[in-house]
Amino acid sequence: MQWTTLGTIGMLAMGMAGACQPTPGVAAPTAEPEASPAEPEASPAEPPQPAPTASGYLEVNGIRLWHEIYGEGPPAIVLPGGLMTIAEMMPLIAPLAKERKVIGVELQGHGHSPDTDRPLALETFGADVAAIIDALQLGPTDVIGYSLGGGTALSAAMQHPDKVRRLVVISNPCARKGWYPEVQQGMTSVNAGLAESMKDTPTAQLAQGCPEPGRFPQFLDRLGQMMGQDYDHCAEVAKLPMPILLAYTDHDSISQRHIADFFALLGGGISEPGWVDTRFTKARLAVIPGYSHYNLMTSTELPGIIERFLATESMTSPGAGAAPASKAAPGSD
């Protein structure tokens, strides 16, 4: 299997890309340095990443899930995508942690969290998030998820709307048909035969430290079976009471038609907001240009968009910089 073929596996693609980046707690291969006639020009130093204020395993619903806490303030849970780890979500976690208590969680079988014989399902993943909110005594919490983590966040909100203050779904549909057909095919193709090709991903390397280090191929079989199952949560989504931000790219792995339909289910984009006494719905839509599903976590725009959504007090009135046309138009003073 070629690496480029693996890249078509929609929700797993960022996990592939992250395999080339160092992950805390995973030693990178080393080799004897070769003599060089000249030292290469130093690349700009990356900004230092914050250290977690707490980390460890939480016993929830009969399994152990790894979590890390960053910052102080209102609580927000961040859920990585398929085969991703907390470390790969730091471009989002670090900025949000300046104003918030951000809890990164690795799903069952991902990163430090060991897989078990418990069936893999978005419903159980969502129930795990609700159990973590209870275990950490967070109260109503903002829940942010990317790709598979976005599906998990949506599941948590549908099952336990009282526990989710605001919901952020990043690059994930509300129905499987929202993914382009080739992405759906790629997801279904995930199986144990990919284990060798994926051995350098952070999740595969961290699995070596789990109680059953040889379980990774079996986990891939189970994950592929889960992602091959059809689902459609559109009816449930339309009933969600909390403010919701949908965030995508202009070249996402989810069709723009589905994105518009998803937003419409939440009441967005279906009527003129009014020239006088402008009124918004509780839903927000962000489409960030110049990215794909696979590199959205590198977007410098995304953290600010999410922070503004979480901090906005009134969701139904225009915020600063969004004055209604009747007030902004010439001669309206």
C-alpha positions as CSV (number, residue, x, y, z in Angstrom):
1,M,0.0,0.0,0.0
2,Q,1.5,3.3,-1.1
3,W,1.6,6.2,1.4
4,T,-0.4,8.3,-1.0
5,T,-3.1,5.7,-1.0
6,L,-3.3,5.9,2.8
7,G,-3.8,9.6,2.5
8,T,-7.2,8.9,1.0
9,I,-8.5,7.5,4.3
10,G,-10.4,10.7,5.2
11,M,-10.4,10.8,9.0
12,L,-7.0,9.1,9.4
13,A,-5.0,11.4,7.1
14,M,-3.9,13.8,9.8
15,G,-2.7,10.9,11.8
16,M,-0.5,9.9,8.8
17,A,0.9,13.4,8.5
18,G,1.7,13.5,12.2
19,A,3.9,10.4,11.9
20,C,6.6,12.6,10.6
21,Q,6.5,14.9,13.7
22,P,8.0,14.1,17.1
23,T,5.5,13.2,19.8
24,P,6.2,13.6,23.5
25,G,7.0,10.3,25.1
26,V,7.9,8.6,21.8
27,A,11.5,8.4,21.0
28,A,12.5,9.2,17.5
29,P,14.9,6.9,15.6
30,T,18.5,8.0,15.9
31,A,21.5,7.5,13.6
32,E,25.2,8.3,13.7
33,P,25.7,11.8,12.3
34,E,27.6,12.0,9.1
35,A,30.4,14.6,8.6
36,S,29.2,17.7,6.8
37,P,31.4,20.3,5.2
38,A,29.2,23.1,6.4
39,E,26.5,23.5,9.1
40,P,23.0,23.9,7.6
41,E,21.3,27.1,8.2
42,A,19.2,27.0,11.3
43,S,15.5,27.0,10.8
44,P,13.3,29.3,12.9
45,A,12.6,27.9,16.3
46,E,9.1,26.8,16.9
47,P,7.2,28.5,19.8
48,P,7.5,26.6,23.0
49,Q,4.4,24.4,23.8
50,P,2.8,24.7,27.2
51,A,3.3,22.0,29.7
52,P,0.2,20.2,31.0
53,T,-0.9,21.2,34.6
54,A,-2.2,17.6,35.0
55,S,-2.3,14.4,33.0
56,G,-3.0,10.7,33.5
57,Y,-5.6,8.0,33.0
58,L,-9.3,8.3,33.8
59,E,-11.3,5.2,34.5
60,V,-14.6,5.7,32.6
61,N,-17.2,3.2,31.4
62,G,-14.9,0.2,32.1
63,I,-11.9,1.5,30.1
64,R,-8.9,3.8,30.7
65,L,-8.6,7.0,28.7
66,W,-5.6,9.3,28.7
67,H,-6.1,13.0,29.3
68,E,-4.0,16.1,29.6
69,I,-5.0,19.5,31.1
70,Y,-3.7,22.9,29.9
71,G,-4.4,26.4,31.2
72,E,-7.0,27.7,33.6
73,G,-10.5,29.1,33.1
74,P,-13.8,27.8,31.7
75,P,-13.5,24.1,30.7
76,A,-13.2,23.0,27.1
77,I,-12.6,19.4,25.9
78,V,-10.6,18.9,22.7
79,L,-10.9,15.6,20.9
80,P,-8.3,14.6,18.2
81,G,-9.2,12.9,14.9
82,G,-8.7,9.3,13.9
83,L,-5.3,7.8,14.9
84,M,-4.3,11.3,16.2
85,T,-3.0,12.1,19.7
86,I,-3.2,15.2,21.9
87,A,0.2,16.3,20.7
88,E,-1.0,16.8,17.2
89,M,-3.8,19.0,18.4
90,M,-1.5,21.4,20.2
91,P,-1.8,24.1,17.4
92,L,-5.4,24.4,18.7
93,I,-5.0,23.5,22.3
94,A,-2.1,26.0,23.1
95,P,-3.9,29.2,21.9
96,L,-7.2,28.2,23.6
97,A,-5.4,27.4,26.9
98,K,-4.4,31.1,27.2
99,E,-8.0,31.8,28.3
100,R,-9.4,28.3,29.2
101,K,-8.9,25.1,31.0
102,V,-8.4,22.8,28.0
103,I,-8.7,19.0,28.5
104,G,-7.2,17.0,25.6
105,V,-8.6,13.4,25.5
106,E,-7.3,10.4,23.5
107,L,-10.1,8.1,22.4
108,Q,-10.2,4.4,23.0
109,G,-7.3,2.8,21.1
110,H,-5.7,6.1,20.3
111,G,-2.4,7.4,21.6
112,H,-1.9,6.4,25.2
113,S,-5.4,5.1,25.6
114,P,-5.3,1.3,25.2
115,D,-7.8,-0.6,23.1
116,T,-10.0,-3.2,24.7
117,D,-12.6,-5.7,23.5
118,R,-15.3,-3.1,24.0
119,P,-17.0,-2.4,20.6
120,L,-15.9,0.8,18.9
121,A,-18.8,3.1,18.2
122,L,-19.4,6.9,18.2
123,E,-22.1,6.3,20.7
124,T,-19.7,4.8,23.3
125,F,-17.1,7.4,22.5
126,G,-19.7,10.1,23.1
127,A,-20.7,8.5,26.4
128,D,-17.0,8.4,27.4
129,V,-16.8,12.2,26.9
130,A,-19.8,12.7,29.2
131,A,-18.3,10.4,31.8
132,I,-15.1,12.5,31.7
133,I,-17.0,15.7,32.3
134,D,-18.5,14.0,35.4
135,A,-15.2,12.5,36.6
136,L,-13.4,15.9,36.4
137,Q,-16.5,17.7,37.9
138,L,-16.4,20.2,35.0
139,G,-20.1,21.0,34.8
140,P,-21.4,22.2,31.4
141,T,-18.4,22.1,29.2
142,D,-17.4,23.3,25.7
143,V,-16.7,20.3,23.5
144,I,-14.5,20.6,20.4
145,G,-13.8,17.7,18.1
146,Y,-11.9,17.3,14.8
147,S,-12.9,14.7,12.3
148,L,-13.5,11.4,14.2
149,G,-13.3,13.6,17.3
150,G,-16.0,15.8,15.8
151,G,-18.3,12.9,15.4
152,T,-17.5,12.0,19.0
153,A,-18.3,15.5,20.1
154,L,-21.6,15.4,18.2
155,S,-22.5,12.1,19.8
156,A,-21.8,13.5,23.3
157,A,-24.0,16.5,22.6
158,M,-26.9,14.3,21.3
159,Q,-26.7,11.9,24.3
160,H,-26.0,14.5,27.0
161,P,-27.1,18.0,25.9
162,D,-27.1,19.1,29.5
163,K,-23.4,18.5,29.8
164,V,-22.3,20.4,26.6
165,R,-22.4,24.2,26.9
166,R,-21.2,24.9,23.3
167,L,-20.2,22.5,20.6
168,V,-17.6,22.8,17.9
169,V,-17.6,20.3,15.1
170,I,-14.5,20.6,12.9
171,S,-14.4,18.9,9.5
172,N,-16.9,16.2,10.2
173,P,-20.4,15.5,8.7
174,C,-23.7,14.7,10.4
175,A,-24.2,11.7,8.0
176,R,-21.7,9.4,6.5
177,K,-23.0,10.3,3.0
178,G,-21.5,13.8,3.6
179,W,-18.0,12.4,3.0
180,Y,-17.0,12.2,-0.7
181,P,-17.3,8.7,-2.0
182,E,-13.6,8.0,-2.3
183,V,-13.2,9.0,1.4
184,Q,-15.9,6.6,2.4
185,Q,-14.1,3.9,0.4
186,G,-10.8,4.7,2.1
187,M,-12.4,4.5,5.6
188,T,-13.8,1.1,4.9
189,S,-10.4,-0.1,3.6
190,V,-8.8,0.4,7.0
191,N,-7.7,-3.0,8.3
192,A,-4.8,-4.9,9.9
193,G,-3.0,-5.1,6.6
194,L,-2.1,-1.4,7.0
195,A,-0.4,-1.9,10.3
196,E,3.1,-2.2,8.9
197,S,2.6,0.9,6.7
198,M,1.3,2.8,9.7
199,K,3.9,1.7,12.3
200,D,5.5,5.1,12.5
201,T,2.3,7.0,13.4
202,P,2.1,8.3,17.0
203,T,-0.8,6.0,17.9
204,A,1.0,2.9,16.6
205,Q,4.2,3.8,18.5
206,L,2.4,4.6,21.7
207,A,0.5,1.3,21.4
208,Q,3.8,-0.4,22.1
209,G,3.6,0.8,25.7
210,C,0.0,-0.4,26.2
211,P,-0.8,-3.6,28.1
212,E,-1.2,-5.5,24.8
213,P,1.4,-4.0,22.5
214,G,0.6,-6.4,19.6
215,R,-3.0,-5.3,19.5
216,F,-2.6,-2.4,17.0
217,P,-3.4,-4.5,13.8
218,Q,-6.6,-5.8,15.5
219,F,-7.5,-2.3,16.5
220,L,-7.2,-1.2,12.8
221,D,-9.6,-4.0,11.8
222,R,-12.1,-2.8,14.4
223,L,-11.7,0.8,13.5
224,G,-12.3,0.1,9.8
225,Q,-15.4,-1.9,10.6
226,M,-16.7,1.0,12.7
227,M,-16.0,3.6,10.0
228,G,-17.7,1.4,7.4
229,Q,-21.0,1.5,9.1
230,D,-23.6,3.9,7.7
231,Y,-25.1,6.6,10.0
232,D,-27.3,9.6,9.7
233,H,-27.8,11.9,12.7
234,C,-29.4,14.8,10.8
235,A,-32.8,14.4,12.6
236,E,-31.1,14.4,16.1
237,V,-28.8,17.3,15.1
238,A,-31.8,19.5,14.3
239,K,-33.0,19.2,17.9
240,L,-29.7,20.2,19.6
241,P,-30.3,23.1,22.0
242,M,-26.7,24.5,22.4
243,P,-24.9,27.0,20.2
244,I,-22.9,25.1,17.6
245,L,-19.9,26.1,15.4
246,L,-19.2,24.2,12.2
247,A,-15.7,24.7,10.9
248,Y,-14.5,23.4,7.5
249,T,-12.1,24.2,4.7
250,D,-12.9,25.3,1.2
251,H,-11.3,22.0,-0.1
252,D,-12.6,19.7,2.6
253,S,-13.2,15.9,2.4
254,I,-16.9,16.7,3.1
255,S,-18.9,18.2,0.2
256,Q,-19.8,21.8,0.4
257,R,-23.4,20.8,-0.3
258,H,-23.5,18.7,2.8
259,I,-21.9,21.5,4.8
260,A,-24.7,23.9,3.7
261,D,-27.3,21.3,4.6
262,F,-25.7,20.7,8.0
263,F,-25.8,24.4,8.7
264,A,-29.4,24.7,7.5
265,L,-30.4,21.9,10.0
266,L,-29.2,24.3,12.7
267,G,-31.3,27.1,11.3
268,G,-28.4,28.8,9.6
269,G,-28.4,30.2,6.0
270,I,-32.1,29.6,5.4
271,S,-33.5,33.1,5.8
272,E,-32.4,36.7,5.6
273,P,-31.3,37.9,9.0
274,G,-33.0,41.3,8.7
275,W,-31.8,44.8,7.7
276,V,-33.3,46.4,10.8
277,D,-33.0,44.6,14.2
278,T,-30.7,41.9,12.7
279,R,-31.1,38.6,14.3
280,F,-28.8,35.5,14.1
281,T,-29.4,31.9,14.9
282,K,-27.3,30.1,17.6
283,A,-25.3,28.4,14.8
284,R,-22.1,29.6,13.2
285,L,-20.3,28.4,10.1
286,A,-16.7,29.0,9.2
287,V,-15.1,27.9,5.9
288,I,-11.4,28.6,6.0
289,P,-9.8,29.1,2.6
290,G,-6.6,27.5,1.5
291,Y,-6.6,24.3,3.5
292,S,-7.8,20.7,3.1
293,H,-9.2,18.2,5.7
294,Y,-5.7,16.9,6.1
295,N,-3.9,20.0,7.1
296,L,-6.6,22.1,8.8
297,M,-4.9,21.8,12.2
298,T,-2.1,23.9,10.8
299,S,-4.5,26.8,10.2
300,T,-3.6,29.9,12.2
301,E,-7.1,31.2,11.7
302,L,-9.0,28.3,13.4
303,P,-8.1,28.9,17.1
304,G,-9.2,32.6,16.9
305,I,-12.5,31.6,15.2
306,I,-13.2,29.0,17.9
307,E,-12.2,31.4,20.8
308,R,-14.5,34.1,19.5
309,F,-17.4,31.6,19.3
310,L,-16.8,30.3,22.8
311,A,-16.5,33.9,24.2
312,T,-19.5,35.5,22.5
313,E,-22.2,36.3,25.0
314,S,-25.2,36.8,22.8
315,M,-25.5,34.3,19.9
316,T,-28.6,35.9,18.4
317,S,-27.3,39.5,18.1
318,P,-24.6,40.8,15.8
319,G,-21.3,41.0,17.7
320,A,-18.6,43.7,17.5
321,G,-17.6,44.3,13.9
322,A,-20.9,42.9,12.6
323,A,-23.2,45.9,12.7
324,P,-26.5,45.5,10.8
325,A,-26.6,47.2,7.4
326,S,-29.2,49.6,8.6
327,K,-26.7,51.1,11.0
328,A,-23.6,50.8,8.8
329,A,-25.1,52.2,5.6
330,P,-24.2,55.7,4.5
331,G,-26.7,58.3,5.8
332,S,-28.0,56.0,8.6
333,D,-26.5,58.1,11.4
